Amino acid sequence: MADVSSIANELTAVNNVINQYRATIESGSSTDLKADYDTYCQAMKDAGIDKIISTYQEQLNEWLANQSK
């Protein structure tokens, strides 16, 4: 189980971004999908998606290193 304590705020923020943009992007109801997608990607970065990915990757790498022992 991943330790998400250090990224709890980022997880909440990213979830909020997903909820904000999901319907527009998934339904195709956007009048400018590229602009909306670019805005979504920037909002995800601003919310901390890179920190989340990095934290999960560190934990996965540590787990994998311990599997060969």
C-alpha positions in Angstrom: 0.0 0.0 0.0 1.4 3.4 -1.0 2.0 6.0 1.7 0.1 9.0 0.5 0.5 11.1 3.6 3.0 13.4 2.0 0.8 14.1 -1.0 -2.7 14.2 0.5 -3.2 17.8 -0.5 -2.0 17.2 -4.0 -4.3 14.2 -4.4 -7.3 16.3 -3.3 -6.3 19.1 -5.7 -5.8 16.8 -8.6 -9.1 15.0 -7.9 -10.8 18.5 -7.9 -9.3 19.3 -11.3 -10.4 16.0 -12.7 -13.9 16.6 -11.5 -13.9 20.1 -13.0 -12.8 19.1 -16.5 -13.9 15.5 -16.9 -17.4 16.0 -18.3 -16.3 18.6 -20.9 -13.3 16.6 -22.2 -14.9 13.2 -22.1 -18.2 14.2 -23.7 -16.6 16.1 -26.5 -18.8 19.1 -25.7 -15.9 21.5 -25.8 -15.9 24.1 -28.5 -12.1 24.2 -28.4 -10.9 20.8 -27.2 -7.2 21.6 -27.6 -7.4 24.7 -25.5 -9.5 23.0 -22.9 -7.1 20.0 -22.8 -4.1 22.3 -22.5 -5.8 24.2 -19.7 -6.6 20.9 -18.0 -3.0 19.7 -18.3 -1.7 23.0 -16.8 -4.3 22.8 -14.0 -3.1 19.2 -13.2 0.5 20.5 -13.0 -0.6 23.4 -10.8 -2.4 20.9 -8.6 0.7 18.8 -8.1 0.4 15.9 -10.4 4.2 15.8 -10.9 4.8 15.5 -7.2 2.2 12.7 -7.0 3.9 10.8 -9.9 7.3 11.3 -8.4 6.2 10.1 -5.0 4.6 6.9 -6.3 7.6 6.3 -8.5 10.0 6.6 -5.5 7.9 4.2 -3.5 7.7 1.7 -6.4 11.4 1.8 -6.9 12.0 1.2 -3.2 9.6 -1.8 -3.3 11.2 -3.2 -6.4 14.7 -2.9 -4.9 13.5 -4.8 -1.8 12.0 -7.7 -4.0 15.4 -8.8 -5.1 16.8 -9.2 -1.6 
